[in-house]
């Protein structure tokens, strides 16, 4: 199965591409048409804040089974695992905790 990836964030695209390839998928980055999306077995969007978002319907047309597919579910799990292992923990700042110099 070929996986098409579209994401403006080069870093996120690179990480997701590697995760997919590590899972044995061939990743192809290429322009595609609405027809390609309508006939896809599954579809998902990616972004730095959104991470991986399965798309189950476009223009009132069901994509694949109309439910998040196995590739999207695998990618979500793999990405979350990667973030847990390699991500930088984010701690509440002193200002947000009410310890800052404001108010």
C-alpha positions as CSV (number, residue, x, y, z in Angstrom):
1,X,0.0,0.0,0.0
2,X,1.3,3.5,-0.9
3,X,0.8,6.3,1.6
4,X,0.5,9.9,0.5
5,X,1.6,12.5,3.0
6,X,0.9,16.2,2.7
7,X,2.1,18.6,5.4
8,X,3.7,22.0,5.2
9,X,5.8,21.4,8.3
10,X,8.9,19.7,7.0
11,X,10.0,18.4,10.4
12,X,6.6,16.8,11.1
13,X,6.5,15.3,7.6
14,X,10.0,13.9,8.0
15,X,9.1,12.2,11.4
16,X,5.8,10.8,10.2
17,X,7.4,9.5,6.9
18,X,10.1,7.7,8.9
19,X,7.5,6.2,11.3
20,X,5.5,4.9,8.3
21,X,8.6,3.5,6.6
22,X,9.6,1.9,9.8
23,X,6.2,0.1,9.8
24,X,6.9,-1.1,6.3
25,X,4.8,1.4,4.3
26,X,6.0,2.9,1.0
27,X,5.6,6.7,1.4
28,X,5.0,8.8,-1.8
29,X,4.9,12.6,-1.7
30,X,3.1,13.8,-4.8
31,X,0.2,16.0,-5.8
32,X,-3.2,14.3,-5.8
33,X,-6.7,15.2,-6.9
34,X,-10.1,15.1,-5.2
35,X,-10.7,11.9,-7.2
36,X,-7.7,10.3,-5.4
37,X,-9.0,11.4,-2.0
38,X,-12.6,10.2,-2.8
39,X,-11.2,6.7,-3.8
40,X,-8.7,6.4,-1.0
41,X,-8.8,3.4,1.3
42,X,-8.1,5.9,4.1
43,X,-7.1,9.5,4.6
44,X,-5.5,11.5,7.3
45,X,-4.2,15.0,7.9
46,X,-1.1,15.9,9.8
47,X,0.2,19.0,11.5
48,X,2.4,20.0,14.4
49,X,-0.5,20.9,16.7
50,X,-3.0,18.4,15.3
51,X,-0.5,15.5,15.0
52,X,-2.5,12.9,13.0
53,X,-6.2,13.4,12.3
54,X,-8.1,10.7,10.4
55,X,-10.5,12.0,7.7
56,X,-13.6,9.8,7.3
57,X,-15.6,11.9,4.9
58,X,-15.0,14.6,2.3
59,X,-17.7,16.5,0.4
60,X,-20.3,14.1,1.9
61,X,-18.4,11.1,0.5
62,X,-17.3,8.4,2.9
63,X,-13.5,7.7,2.7
64,X,-12.9,4.0,2.9
65,X,-15.1,2.4,5.5
66,X,-16.0,5.8,7.0
67,X,-14.0,5.1,10.1
68,X,-10.3,5.8,11.0
69,X,-8.3,3.2,9.1
70,X,-5.5,0.9,10.4
71,X,-2.6,3.1,8.9
72,X,-3.9,6.2,10.7
73,X,-4.4,4.3,14.0
74,X,-0.9,2.8,13.8
75,X,0.6,6.2,12.9
76,X,-1.2,7.9,15.8
77,X,0.1,5.2,18.3
78,X,3.6,5.3,16.9
79,X,3.8,9.1,17.0
80,X,2.5,9.3,20.6
81,X,5.1,6.6,21.5
82,X,7.8,8.7,19.8
83,X,6.7,11.9,21.7
84,X,6.7,10.0,25.0
85,X,10.2,8.7,24.4
86,X,11.9,11.6,22.7
87,X,9.7,14.7,23.3
88,X,10.6,17.6,25.6
89,X,8.3,17.7,28.7
90,X,6.4,21.0,28.9
91,X,5.9,22.3,32.4
92,X,3.4,24.9,33.6
93,X,5.2,28.3,33.7
94,X,5.4,30.2,37.0
95,X,3.2,32.9,35.5
96,X,0.5,30.4,34.7
97,X,0.8,28.8,38.1
98,X,0.1,32.2,39.7
99,X,3.7,32.7,40.9
100,X,4.6,35.3,38.3
101,X,5.1,39.0,38.8
102,X,1.8,40.0,37.1
103,X,-1.5,41.2,38.7
